[in-house]
Amino acid sequence: MDHIVTVQDAVTAFADFMEPTDAELDAIEQEMPVILADVDLLDAHIVTLDRTPTELDDRRIRRARRRALAARVALVNRAAGASLPGGAA
């Protein structure tokens, strides 16, 4: 006779007590400019999926790509600046 087991462990694995920690929420907040810049870049690409990109579309994609790159550089610089001991450059 085979026993039927419940999936209680799978259901409770994502219970309410499994909320993100304050450190995880802070990390998400620090990365939010990068996330928003990536969303803008995706939006710029999505607009051109069903048509031939115009010059305006190309400029929008270039600007969005530059903003995404600048947001990533700013995030890396903040992280590097926070980890340098004694304020050394």
PDB file with one MODEL, atoms N, CA, C and O in Angstrom:
MODEL        1
ATOM      1  N   MET A   1       0.837  -1.163   0.000  1.00  0.00           N
ATOM      2  CA  MET A   1       0.000   0.000   0.000  1.00  0.00           C
ATOM      3  C   MET A   1       0.898   1.247   0.000  1.00  0.00           C
ATOM      4  O   MET A   1       1.797   1.366   0.833  1.00  0.00           O
ATOM      5  N   ASP A   2       0.652   2.167  -0.929  1.00  0.00           N
ATOM      6  CA  ASP A   2       1.398   3.418  -0.992  1.00  0.00           C
ATOM      7  C   ASP A   2       0.730   4.459  -0.104  1.00  0.00           C
ATOM      8  O   ASP A   2      -0.494   4.569  -0.048  1.00  0.00           O
ATOM      9  N   HIS A   3       1.569   5.215   0.582  1.00  0.00           N
ATOM     10  CA  HIS A   3       1.045   6.276   1.442  1.00  0.00           C
ATOM     11  C   HIS A   3       0.944   7.566   0.642  1.00  0.00           C
ATOM     12  O   HIS A   3       1.821   7.887  -0.159  1.00  0.00           O
ATOM     13  N   ILE A   4      -0.093   8.269   0.862  1.00  0.00           N
ATOM     14  CA  ILE A   4      -0.262   9.574   0.236  1.00  0.00           C
ATOM     15  C   ILE A   4       0.229  10.616   1.226  1.00  0.00           C
ATOM     16  O   ILE A   4      -0.238  10.678   2.363  1.00  0.00           O
ATOM     17  N   VAL A   5       1.167  11.426   0.785  1.00  0.00           N
ATOM     18  CA  VAL A   5       1.709  12.453   1.676  1.00  0.00           C
ATOM     19  C   VAL A   5       1.173  13.812   1.262  1.00  0.00           C
ATOM     20  O   VAL A   5       0.809  14.022   0.105  1.00  0.00           O
ATOM     21  N   THR A   6       1.128  14.714   2.199  1.00  0.00           N
ATOM     22  CA  THR A   6       0.639  16.055   1.902  1.00  0.00           C
ATOM     23  C   THR A   6       1.776  16.911   1.382  1.00  0.00           C
ATOM     24  O   THR A   6       2.947  16.554   1.505  1.00  0.00           O
ATOM     25  N   VAL A   7       1.431  18.005   0.820  1.00  0.00           N
ATOM     26  CA  VAL A   7       2.422  18.962   0.346  1.00  0.00           C
ATOM     27  C   VAL A   7       2.528  20.140   1.314  1.00  0.00           C
ATOM     28  O   VAL A   7       2.824  21.264   0.910  1.00  0.00           O
ATOM     29  N   GLN A   8       2.286  19.869   2.583  1.00  0.00           N
ATOM     30  CA  GLN A   8       2.304  20.928   3.593  1.00  0.00           C
ATOM     31  C   GLN A   8       3.648  21.648   3.625  1.00  0.00           C
ATOM     32  O   GLN A   8       3.680  22.871   3.758  1.00  0.00           O
ATOM     33  N   ASP A   9       4.755  20.923   3.508  1.00  0.00           N
ATOM     34  CA  ASP A   9       6.066  21.568   3.550  1.00  0.00           C
ATOM     35  C   ASP A   9       6.245  22.530   2.385  1.00  0.00           C
ATOM     36  O   ASP A   9       6.812  23.609   2.557  1.00  0.00           O
ATOM     37  N   ALA A  10       5.775  22.159   1.218  1.00  0.00           N
ATOM     38  CA  ALA A  10       5.894  23.037   0.055  1.00  0.00           C
ATOM     39  C   ALA A  10       5.028  24.278   0.213  1.00  0.00           C
ATOM     40  O   ALA A  10       5.404  25.361  -0.236  1.00  0.00           O
ATOM     41  N   VAL A  11       3.883  24.127   0.842  1.00  0.00           N
ATOM     42  CA  VAL A  11       2.988  25.271   1.019  1.00  0.00           C
ATOM     43  C   VAL A  11       3.529  26.217   2.080  1.00  0.00           C
ATOM     44  O   VAL A  11       3.487  27.433   1.895  1.00  0.00           O
ATOM     45  N   THR A  12       4.027  25.693   3.171  1.00  0.00           N
ATOM     46  CA  THR A  12       4.504  26.554   4.252  1.00  0.00           C
ATOM     47  C   THR A  12       5.913  27.075   4.011  1.00  0.00           C
ATOM     48  O   THR A  12       6.402  27.888   4.796  1.00  0.00           O
ATOM     49  N   ALA A  13       6.570  26.638   2.965  1.00  0.00           N
ATOM     50  CA  ALA A  13       7.913  27.137   2.675  1.00  0.00           C
ATOM     51  C   ALA A  13       7.894  28.621   2.358  1.00  0.00           C
ATOM     52  O   ALA A  13       8.914  29.293   2.513  1.00  0.00           O
ATOM     53  N   PHE A  14       6.765  29.145   1.920  1.00  0.00           N
ATOM     54  CA  PHE A  14       6.648  30.557   1.590  1.00  0.00           C
ATOM     55  C   PHE A  14       5.614  31.230   2.492  1.00  0.00           C
ATOM     56  O   PHE A  14       4.810  32.038   2.027  1.00  0.00           O
ATOM     57  N   ALA A  15       5.638  30.905   3.743  1.00  0.00           N
ATOM     58  CA  ALA A  15       4.680  31.461   4.689  1.00  0.00           C
ATOM     59  C   ALA A  15       5.026  32.918   4.997  1.00  0.00           C
ATOM     60  O   ALA A  15       6.052  33.436   4.556  1.00  0.00           O
ATOM     61  N   ASP A  16       4.147  33.565   5.764  1.00  0.00           N
ATOM     62  CA  ASP A  16       4.306  34.989   6.069  1.00  0.00           C
ATOM     63  C   ASP A  16       5.595  35.301   6.815  1.00  0.00           C
ATOM     64  O   ASP A  16       6.134  36.399   6.670  1.00  0.00           O
ATOM     65  N   PHE A  17       6.098  34.375   7.601  1.00  0.00           N
ATOM     66  CA  PHE A  17       7.307  34.649   8.368  1.00  0.00           C
ATOM     67  C   PHE A  17       8.557  34.672   7.503  1.00  0.00           C
ATOM     68  O   PHE A  17       9.641  34.956   8.012  1.00  0.00           O
ATOM     69  N   MET A  18       8.443  34.385   6.225  1.00  0.00           N
ATOM     70  CA  MET A  18       9.584  34.370   5.316  1.00  0.00           C
ATOM     71  C   MET A  18       9.720  35.698   4.569  1.00  0.00           C
ATOM     72  O   MET A  18      10.058  35.713   3.386  1.00  0.00           O
ATOM     73  N   GLU A  19       9.460  36.803   5.250  1.00  0.00           N
ATOM     74  CA  GLU A  19       9.575  38.127   4.646  1.00  0.00           C
ATOM     75  C   GLU A  19      11.041  38.489   4.450  1.00  0.00           C
ATOM     76  O   GLU A  19      11.905  37.945   5.137  1.00  0.00           O
ATOM     77  N   PRO A  20      11.338  39.401   3.520  1.00  0.00           N
ATOM     78  CA  PRO A  20      12.728  39.837   3.347  1.00  0.00           C
ATOM     79  C   PRO A  20      13.207  40.596   4.591  1.00  0.00           C
ATOM     80  O   PRO A  20      12.428  41.261   5.274  1.00  0.00           O
ATOM     81  N   THR A  21      14.477  40.478   4.854  1.00  0.00           N
ATOM     82  CA  THR A  21      15.062  41.158   6.006  1.00  0.00           C
ATOM     83  C   THR A  21      15.263  42.636   5.686  1.00  0.00           C
ATOM     84  O   THR A  21      15.137  43.054   4.535  1.00  0.00           O
ATOM     85  N   ASP A  22      15.573  43.414   6.703  1.00  0.00           N
ATOM     86  CA  ASP A  22      15.835  44.839   6.489  1.00  0.00           C
ATOM     87  C   ASP A  22      17.049  45.045   5.585  1.00  0.00           C
ATOM     88  O   ASP A  22      17.064  45.962   4.764  1.00  0.00           O
ATOM     89  N   ALA A  23      18.053  44.205   5.732  1.00  0.00           N
ATOM     90  CA  ALA A  23      19.251  44.307   4.884  1.00  0.00           C
ATOM     91  C   ALA A  23      18.902  44.035   3.424  1.00  0.00           C
ATOM     92  O   ALA A  23      19.403  44.718   2.531  1.00  0.00           O
ATOM     93  N   GLU A  24      18.051  43.048   3.177  1.00  0.00           N
ATOM     94  CA  GLU A  24      17.640  42.750   1.800  1.00  0.00           C
ATOM     95  C   GLU A  24      16.820  43.892   1.213  1.00  0.00           C
ATOM     96  O   GLU A  24      16.992  44.237   0.044  1.00  0.00           O
ATOM     97  N   LEU A  25      15.939  44.478   2.001  1.00  0.00           N
ATOM     98  CA  LEU A  25      15.148  45.617   1.525  1.00  0.00           C
ATOM     99  C   LEU A  25      16.036  46.828   1.253  1.00  0.00           C
ATOM    100  O   LEU A  25      15.801  47.561   0.293  1.00  0.00           O
ATOM    101  N   ASP A  26      17.050  47.044   2.086  1.00  0.00           N
ATOM    102  CA  ASP A  26      17.991  48.134   1.850  1.00  0.00           C
ATOM    103  C   ASP A  26      18.780  47.912   0.561  1.00  0.00           C
ATOM    104  O   ASP A  26      19.028  48.855  -0.191  1.00  0.00           O
ATOM    105  N   ALA A  27      19.170  46.672   0.310  1.00  0.00           N
ATOM    106  CA  ALA A  27      19.902  46.359  -0.922  1.00  0.00           C
ATOM    107  C   ALA A  27      19.029  46.610  -2.148  1.00  0.00           C
ATOM    108  O   ALA A  27      19.506  47.123  -3.160  1.00  0.00           O
ATOM    109  N   ILE A  28      17.761  46.250  -2.057  1.00  0.00           N
ATOM    110  CA  ILE A  28      16.838  46.499  -3.173  1.00  0.00           C
ATOM    111  C   ILE A  28      16.685  47.993  -3.396  1.00  0.00           C
ATOM    112  O   ILE A  28      16.668  48.457  -4.536  1.00  0.00           O
ATOM    113  N   GLU A  29      16.574  48.753  -2.300  1.00  0.00           N
ATOM    114  CA  GLU A  29      16.432  50.199  -2.423  1.00  0.00           C
ATOM    115  C   GLU A  29      17.670  50.828  -3.053  1.00  0.00           C
ATOM    116  O   GLU A  29      17.558  51.767  -3.841  1.00  0.00           O
ATOM    117  N   GLN A  30      18.852  50.312  -2.708  1.00  0.00           N
ATOM    118  CA  GLN A  30      20.086  50.817  -3.310  1.00  0.00           C
ATOM    119  C   GLN A  30      20.135  50.526  -4.803  1.00  0.00           C
ATOM    120  O   GLN A  30      20.666  51.327  -5.571  1.00  0.00           O
ATOM    121  N   GLU A  31      19.586  49.390  -5.221  1.00  0.00           N
ATOM    122  CA  GLU A  31      19.620  48.987  -6.622  1.00  0.00           C
ATOM    123  C   GLU A  31      18.437  49.525  -7.435  1.00  0.00           C
ATOM    124  O   GLU A  31      18.380  49.311  -8.646  1.00  0.00           O
ATOM    125  N   MET A  32      17.498  50.215  -6.793  1.00  0.00           N
ATOM    126  CA  MET A  32      16.304  50.670  -7.482  1.00  0.00           C
ATOM    127  C   MET A  32      16.585  51.578  -8.686  1.00  0.00           C
ATOM    128  O   MET A  32      15.904  51.427  -9.700  1.00  0.00           O
ATOM    129  N   PRO A  33      17.547  52.512  -8.637  1.00  0.00           N
ATOM    130  CA  PRO A  33      17.830  53.301  -9.841  1.00  0.00           C
ATOM    131  C   PRO A  33      18.263  52.440 -11.034  1.00  0.00           C
ATOM    132  O   PRO A  33      17.909  52.734 -12.175  1.00  0.00           O
ATOM    133  N   VAL A  34      19.026  51.385 -10.766  1.00  0.00           N
ATOM    134  CA  VAL A  34      19.457  50.476 -11.832  1.00  0.00           C
ATOM    135  C   VAL A  34      18.252  49.719 -12.381  1.00  0.00           C
ATOM    136  O   VAL A  34      18.114  49.553 -13.592  1.00  0.00           O
ATOM    137  N   ILE A  35      17.396  49.270 -11.497  1.00  0.00           N
ATOM    138  CA  ILE A  35      16.206  48.526 -11.921  1.00  0.00           C
ATOM    139  C   ILE A  35      15.312  49.400 -12.787  1.00  0.00           C
ATOM    140  O   ILE A  35      14.844  48.958 -13.836  1.00  0.00           O
ATOM    141  N   LEU A  36      15.071  50.638 -12.359  1.00  0.00           N
ATOM    142  CA  LEU A  36      14.207  51.542 -13.125  1.00  0.00           C
ATOM    143  C   LEU A  36      14.827  51.910 -14.476  1.00  0.00           C
ATOM    144  O   LEU A  36      14.121  52.028 -15.477  1.00  0.00           O
ATOM    145  N   ALA A  37      16.150  52.091 -14.495  1.00  0.00           N
ATOM    146  CA  ALA A  37      16.819  52.391 -15.765  1.00  0.00           C
ATOM    147  C   ALA A  37      16.725  51.199 -16.713  1.00  0.00           C
ATOM    148  O   ALA A  37      16.537  51.386 -17.915  1.00  0.00           O
ATOM    149  N   ASP A  38      16.850  49.986 -16.199  1.00  0.00           N
ATOM    150  CA  ASP A  38      16.707  48.793 -17.032  1.00  0.00           C
ATOM    151  C   ASP A  38      15.280  48.659 -17.565  1.00  0.00           C
ATOM    152  O   ASP A  38      15.079  48.235 -18.703  1.00  0.00           O
ATOM    153  N   VAL A  39      14.291  49.018 -16.747  1.00  0.00           N
ATOM    154  CA  VAL A  39      12.902  48.978 -17.203  1.00  0.00           C
ATOM    155  C   VAL A  39      12.692  49.971 -18.339  1.00  0.00           C
ATOM    156  O   VAL A  39      12.011  49.658 -19.315  1.00  0.00           O
ATOM    157  N   ASP A  40      13.272  51.172 -18.223  1.00  0.00           N
ATOM    158  CA  ASP A  40      13.163  52.157 -19.302  1.00  0.00           C
ATOM    159  C   ASP A  40      13.820  51.646 -20.585  1.00  0.00           C
ATOM    160  O   ASP A  40      13.301  51.856 -21.681  1.00  0.00           O
ATOM    161  N   LEU A  41      14.958  50.978 -20.440  1.00  0.00           N
ATOM    162  CA  LEU A  41      15.630  50.422 -21.617  1.00  0.00           C
ATOM    163  C   LEU A  41      14.784  49.332 -22.262  1.00  0.00           C
ATOM    164  O   LEU A  41      14.666  49.275 -23.486  1.00  0.00           O
ATOM    165  N   LEU A  42      14.203  48.478 -21.450  1.00  0.00           N
ATOM    166  CA  LEU A  42      13.313  47.443 -21.993  1.00  0.00           C
ATOM    167  C   LEU A  42      12.105  48.056 -22.685  1.00  0.00           C
ATOM    168  O   LEU A  42      11.694  47.590 -23.748  1.00  0.00           O
ATOM    169  N   ASP A  43      11.538  49.094 -22.090  1.00  0.00           N
ATOM    170  CA  ASP A  43      10.406  49.778 -22.724  1.00  0.00           C
ATOM    171  C   ASP A  43      10.794  50.336 -24.081  1.00  0.00           C
ATOM    172  O   ASP A  43      10.027  50.245 -25.039  1.00  0.00           O
ATOM    173  N   ALA A  44      11.983  50.914 -24.162  1.00  0.00           N
ATOM    174  CA  ALA A  44      12.444  51.473 -25.433  1.00  0.00           C
ATOM    175  C   ALA A  44      12.602  50.378 -26.482  1.00  0.00           C
ATOM    176  O   ALA A  44      12.300  50.594 -27.655  1.00  0.00           O
ATOM    177  N   HIS A  45      13.071  49.215 -26.070  1.00  0.00           N
ATOM    178  CA  HIS A  45      13.215  48.105 -27.017  1.00  0.00           C
ATOM    179  C   HIS A  45      11.856  47.513 -27.392  1.00  0.00           C
ATOM    180  O   HIS A  45      11.639  47.138 -28.545  1.00  0.00           O
ATOM    181  N   ILE A  46      10.955  47.428 -26.438  1.00  0.00           N
ATOM    182  CA  ILE A  46       9.636  46.840 -26.705  1.00  0.00           C
ATOM    183  C   ILE A  46       8.871  47.657 -27.741  1.00  0.00           C
ATOM    184  O   ILE A  46       8.157  47.095 -28.571  1.00  0.00           O
ATOM    185  N   VAL A  47       9.016  48.973 -27.698  1.00  0.00           N
ATOM    186  CA  VAL A  47       8.323  49.837 -28.653  1.00  0.00           C
ATOM    187  C   VAL A  47       8.712  49.483 -30.080  1.00  0.00           C
ATOM    188  O   VAL A  47       7.898  49.615 -30.994  1.00  0.00           O
ATOM    189  N   THR A  48       9.935  49.040 -30.278  1.00  0.00           N
ATOM    190  CA  THR A  48      10.420  48.787 -31.643  1.00  0.00           C
ATOM    191  C   THR A  48      10.258  47.334 -32.093  1.00  0.00           C
ATOM    192  O   THR A  48      10.720  46.976 -33.176  1.00  0.00           O
ATOM    193  N   LEU A  49       9.616  46.498 -31.290  1.00  0.00           N
ATOM    194  CA  LEU A  49       9.506  45.085 -31.655  1.00  0.00           C
ATOM    195  C   LEU A  49       8.652  44.847 -32.895  1.00  0.00           C
ATOM    196  O   LEU A  49       8.970  43.975 -33.704  1.00  0.00           O
ATOM    197  N   ASP A  50       7.599  45.593 -33.053  1.00  0.00           N
ATOM    198  CA  ASP A  50       6.662  45.313 -34.139  1.00  0.00           C
ATOM    199  C   ASP A  50       6.774  46.294 -35.301  1.00  0.00           C
ATOM    200  O   ASP A  50       5.891  46.349 -36.157  1.00  0.00           O
ATOM    201  N   ARG A  51       7.858  47.067 -35.333  1.00  0.00           N
ATOM    202  CA  ARG A  51       8.034  48.004 -36.439  1.00  0.00           C
ATOM    203  C   ARG A  51       9.516  48.282 -36.644  1.00  0.00           C
ATOM    204  O   ARG A  51      10.357  47.917 -35.822  1.00  0.00           O
ATOM    205  N   THR A  52       9.804  48.919 -37.732  1.00  0.00           N
ATOM    206  CA  THR A  52      11.175  49.327 -37.990  1.00  0.00           C
ATOM    207  C   THR A  52      11.493  50.544 -37.133  1.00  0.00           C
ATOM    208  O   THR A  52      10.744  51.520 -37.157  1.00  0.00           O
ATOM    209  N   PRO A  53      12.583  50.510 -36.378  1.00  0.00           N
ATOM    210  CA  PRO A  53      12.899  51.649 -35.505  1.00  0.00           C
ATOM    211  C   PRO A  53      13.172  52.917 -36.312  1.00  0.00           C
ATOM    212  O   PRO A  53      13.882  52.893 -37.317  1.00  0.00           O
ATOM    213  N   THR A  54      12.598  54.006 -35.854  1.00  0.00           N
ATOM    214  CA  THR A  54      12.851  55.303 -36.468  1.00  0.00           C
ATOM    215  C   THR A  54      14.080  55.930 -35.819  1.00  0.00           C
ATOM    216  O   THR A  54      14.653  55.371 -34.884  1.00  0.00           O
ATOM    217  N   GLU A  55      14.477  57.092 -36.322  1.00  0.00           N
ATOM    218  CA  GLU A  55      15.601  57.800 -35.713  1.00  0.00           C
ATOM    219  C   GLU A  55      15.274  58.187 -34.268  1.00  0.00           C
ATOM    220  O   GLU A  55      16.147  58.155 -33.400  1.00  0.00           O
ATOM    221  N   LEU A  56      14.035  58.544 -34.019  1.00  0.00           N
ATOM    222  CA  LEU A  56      13.615  58.877 -32.660  1.00  0.00           C
ATOM    223  C   LEU A  56      13.711  57.656 -31.740  1.00  0.00           C
ATOM    224  O   LEU A  56      14.142  57.771 -30.593  1.00  0.00           O
ATOM    225  N   ASP A  57      13.312  56.499 -32.245  1.00  0.00           N
ATOM    226  CA  ASP A  57      13.442  55.260 -31.458  1.00  0.00           C
ATOM    227  C   ASP A  57      14.903  54.958 -31.148  1.00  0.00           C
ATOM    228  O   ASP A  57      15.244  54.573 -30.029  1.00  0.00           O
ATOM    229  N   ASP A  58      15.762  55.136 -32.149  1.00  0.00           N
ATOM    230  CA  ASP A  58      17.193  54.891 -31.934  1.00  0.00           C
ATOM    231  C   ASP A  58      17.752  55.809 -30.859  1.00  0.00           C
ATOM    232  O   ASP A  58      18.541  55.376 -30.019  1.00  0.00           O
ATOM    233  N   ARG A  59      17.347  57.081 -30.880  1.00  0.00           N
ATOM    234  CA  ARG A  59      17.814  58.015 -29.856  1.00  0.00           C
ATOM    235  C   ARG A  59      17.292  57.634 -28.485  1.00  0.00           C
ATOM    236  O   ARG A  59      18.016  57.715 -27.493  1.00  0.00           O
ATOM    237  N   ARG A  60      16.033  57.217 -28.428  1.00  0.00           N
ATOM    238  CA  ARG A  60      15.443  56.812 -27.148  1.00  0.00           C
ATOM    239  C   ARG A  60      16.191  55.599 -26.574  1.00  0.00           C
ATOM    240  O   ARG A  60      16.454  55.543 -25.372  1.00  0.00           O
ATOM    241  N   ILE A  61      16.525  54.651 -27.418  1.00  0.00           N
ATOM    242  CA  ILE A  61      17.267  53.469 -26.962  1.00  0.00           C
ATOM    243  C   ILE A  61      18.664  53.859 -26.498  1.00  0.00           C
ATOM    244  O   ILE A  61      19.136  53.370 -25.471  1.00  0.00           O
ATOM    245  N   ARG A  62      19.331  54.740 -27.250  1.00  0.00           N
ATOM    246  CA  ARG A  62      20.680  55.177 -26.855  1.00  0.00           C
ATOM    247  C   ARG A  62      20.649  55.904 -25.510  1.00  0.00           C
ATOM    248  O   ARG A  62      21.493  55.662 -24.647  1.00  0.00           O
ATOM    249  N   ARG A  63      19.668  56.799 -25.337  1.00  0.00           N
ATOM    250  CA  ARG A  63      19.557  57.523 -24.068  1.00  0.00           C
ATOM    251  C   ARG A  63      19.271  56.560 -22.915  1.00  0.00           C
ATOM    252  O   ARG A  63      19.854  56.679 -21.838  1.00  0.00           O
ATOM    253  N   ALA A  64      18.373  55.611 -23.149  1.00  0.00           N
ATOM    254  CA  ALA A  64      18.032  54.640 -22.101  1.00  0.00           C
ATOM    255  C   ALA A  64      19.236  53.768 -21.770  1.00  0.00           C
ATOM    256  O   ALA A  64      19.466  53.441 -20.606  1.00  0.00           O
ATOM    257  N   ARG A  65      20.004  53.388 -22.789  1.00  0.00           N
ATOM    258  CA  ARG A  65      21.205  52.583 -22.550  1.00  0.00           C
ATOM    259  C   ARG A  65      22.231  53.366 -21.738  1.00  0.00           C
ATOM    260  O   ARG A  65      22.859  52.816 -20.834  1.00  0.00           O
ATOM    261  N   ARG A  66      22.404  54.660 -22.061  1.00  0.00           N
ATOM    262  CA  ARG A  66      23.339  55.496 -21.305  1.00  0.00           C
ATOM    263  C   ARG A  66      22.889  55.678 -19.860  1.00  0.00           C
ATOM    264  O   ARG A  66      23.708  55.652 -18.942  1.00  0.00           O
ATOM    265  N   ARG A  67      21.575  55.863 -19.658  1.00  0.00           N
ATOM    266  CA  ARG A  67      21.063  56.008 -18.289  1.00  0.00           C
ATOM    267  C   ARG A  67      21.264  54.725 -17.491  1.00  0.00           C
ATOM    268  O   ARG A  67      21.623  54.771 -16.314  1.00  0.00           O
ATOM    269  N   ALA A  68      21.032  53.579 -18.133  1.00  0.00           N
ATOM    270  CA  ALA A  68      21.220  52.296 -17.440  1.00  0.00           C
ATOM    271  C   ALA A  68      22.689  52.105 -17.073  1.00  0.00           C
ATOM    272  O   ALA A  68      23.002  51.660 -15.969  1.00  0.00           O
ATOM    273  N   LEU A  69      23.576  52.435 -17.983  1.00  0.00           N
ATOM    274  CA  LEU A  69      25.007  52.310 -17.698  1.00  0.00           C
ATOM    275  C   LEU A  69      25.423  53.270 -16.583  1.00  0.00           C
ATOM    276  O   LEU A  69      26.178  52.892 -15.686  1.00  0.00           O
ATOM    277  N   ALA A  70      24.937  54.501 -16.636  1.00  0.00           N
ATOM    278  CA  ALA A  70      25.280  55.486 -15.602  1.00  0.00           C
ATOM    279  C   ALA A  70      24.759  55.041 -14.235  1.00  0.00           C
ATOM    280  O   ALA A  70      25.434  55.238 -13.225  1.00  0.00           O
ATOM    281  N   ALA A  71      23.580  54.452 -14.195  1.00  0.00           N
ATOM    282  CA  ALA A  71      23.032  53.967 -12.928  1.00  0.00           C
ATOM    283  C   ALA A  71      23.879  52.827 -12.381  1.00  0.00           C
ATOM    284  O   ALA A  71      24.109  52.751 -11.174  1.00  0.00           O
ATOM    285  N   ARG A  72      24.345  51.942 -13.255  1.00  0.00           N
ATOM    286  CA  ARG A  72      25.206  50.843 -12.809  1.00  0.00           C
ATOM    287  C   ARG A  72      26.549  51.366 -12.294  1.00  0.00           C
ATOM    288  O   ARG A  72      27.059  50.885 -11.282  1.00  0.00           O
ATOM    289  N   VAL A  73      27.117  52.347 -12.992  1.00  0.00           N
ATOM    290  CA  VAL A  73      28.394  52.920 -12.556  1.00  0.00           C
ATOM    291  C   VAL A  73      28.227  53.604 -11.203  1.00  0.00           C
ATOM    292  O   VAL A  73      29.084  53.469 -10.330  1.00  0.00           O
ATOM    293  N   ALA A  74      27.138  54.331 -11.026  1.00  0.00           N
ATOM    294  CA  ALA A  74      26.896  55.004  -9.747  1.00  0.00           C
ATOM    295  C   ALA A  74      26.748  53.989  -8.613  1.00  0.00           C
ATOM    296  O   ALA A  74      27.250  54.209  -7.511  1.00  0.00           O
ATOM    297  N   LEU A  75      26.064  52.888  -8.882  1.00  0.00           N
ATOM    298  CA  LEU A  75      25.901  51.849  -7.864  1.00  0.00           C
ATOM    299  C   LEU A  75      27.239  51.226  -7.491  1.00  0.00           C
ATOM    300  O   LEU A  75      27.517  51.013  -6.310  1.00  0.00           O
ATOM    301  N   VAL A  76      28.064  50.937  -8.481  1.00  0.00           N
ATOM    302  CA  VAL A  76      29.379  50.341  -8.215  1.00  0.00           C
ATOM    303  C   VAL A  76      30.265  51.330  -7.463  1.00  0.00           C
ATOM    304  O   VAL A  76      30.988  50.948  -6.544  1.00  0.00           O
ATOM    305  N   ASN A  77      30.207  52.603  -7.857  1.00  0.00           N
ATOM    306  CA  ASN A  77      31.020  53.603  -7.169  1.00  0.00           C
ATOM    307  C   ASN A  77      30.587  53.781  -5.717  1.00  0.00           C
ATOM    308  O   ASN A  77      31.430  53.947  -4.835  1.00  0.00           O
ATOM    309  N   ARG A  78      29.276  53.747  -5.463  1.00  0.00           N
ATOM    310  CA  ARG A  78      28.799  53.839  -4.077  1.00  0.00           C
ATOM    311  C   ARG A  78      29.285  52.647  -3.267  1.00  0.00           C
ATOM    312  O   ARG A  78      29.711  52.803  -2.123  1.00  0.00           O
ATOM    313  N   ALA A  79      29.222  51.459  -3.856  1.00  0.00           N
ATOM    314  CA  ALA A  79      29.650  50.250  -3.146  1.00  0.00           C
ATOM    315  C   ALA A  79      31.156  50.286  -2.910  1.00  0.00           C
ATOM    316  O   ALA A  79      31.621  49.897  -1.838  1.00  0.00           O
ATOM    317  N   ALA A  80      31.916  50.742  -3.885  1.00  0.00           N
ATOM    318  CA  ALA A  80      33.376  50.796  -3.739  1.00  0.00           C
ATOM    319  C   ALA A  80      33.757  51.859  -2.718  1.00  0.00           C
ATOM    320  O   ALA A  80      34.673  51.655  -1.922  1.00  0.00           O
ATOM    321  N   GLY A  81      33.061  52.992  -2.736  1.00  0.00           N
ATOM    322  CA  GLY A  81      33.360  54.057  -1.786  1.00  0.00           C
ATOM    323  C   GLY A  81      33.043  53.665  -0.370  1.00  0.00           C
ATOM    324  O   GLY A  81      33.725  54.092   0.561  1.00  0.00           O
ATOM    325  N   ALA A  82      32.019  52.856  -0.191  1.00  0.00           N
ATOM    326  CA  ALA A  82      31.640  52.425   1.157  1.00  0.00           C
ATOM    327  C   ALA A  82      32.600  51.386   1.702  1.00  0.00           C
ATOM    328  O   ALA A  82      32.710  51.226   2.917  1.00  0.00           O
ATOM    329  N   SER A  83      33.300  50.673   0.824  1.00  0.00           N
ATOM    330  CA  SER A  83      34.170  49.597   1.299  1.00  0.00           C
ATOM    331  C   SER A  83      35.627  50.018   1.467  1.00  0.00           C
ATOM    332  O   SER A  83      36.443  49.232   1.948  1.00  0.00           O
ATOM    333  N   LEU A  84      35.966  51.251   1.077  1.00  0.00           N
ATOM    334  CA  LEU A  84      37.351  51.714   1.228  1.00  0.00           C
ATOM    335  C   LEU A  84      37.603  52.163   2.657  1.00  0.00           C
ATOM    336  O   LEU A  84      36.899  53.045   3.149  1.00  0.00           O
ATOM    337  N   PRO A  85      38.576  51.590   3.333  1.00  0.00           N
ATOM    338  CA  PRO A  85      38.858  52.011   4.699  1.00  0.00           C
ATOM    339  C   PRO A  85      39.614  53.329   4.746  1.00  0.00           C
ATOM    340  O   PRO A  85      40.480  53.579   3.907  1.00  0.00           O
ATOM    341  N   GLY A  86      39.297  54.161   5.708  1.00  0.00           N
ATOM    342  CA  GLY A  86      40.047  55.387   5.915  1.00  0.00           C
ATOM    343  C   GLY A  86      39.843  56.444   4.855  1.00  0.00           C
ATOM    344  O   GLY A  86      40.586  57.425   4.838  1.00  0.00           O
ATOM    345  N   GLY A  87      38.881  56.297   3.976  1.00  0.00           N
ATOM    346  CA  GLY A  87      38.624  57.288   2.953  1.00  0.00           C
ATOM    347  C   GLY A  87      39.678  57.353   1.870  1.00  0.00           C
ATOM    348  O   GLY A  87      39.789  58.362   1.173  1.00  0.00           O
ATOM    349  N   ALA A  88      40.455  56.292   1.716  1.00  0.00           N
ATOM    350  CA  ALA A  88      41.488  56.276   0.674  1.00  0.00           C
ATOM    351  C   ALA A  88      40.865  56.177  -0.695  1.00  0.00           C
ATOM    352  O   ALA A  88      39.821  55.550  -0.872  1.00  0.00           O
ATOM    353  N   ALA A  89      41.500  56.790  -1.647  1.00  0.00           N
ATOM    354  CA  ALA A  89      40.956  56.763  -3.007  1.00  0.00           C
ATOM    355  C   ALA A  89      41.613  55.705  -3.837  1.00  0.00           C
ATOM    356  O   ALA A  89      41.276  55.542  -5.010  1.00  0.00           O
TER     357      ALA A  89
ENDMDL
END
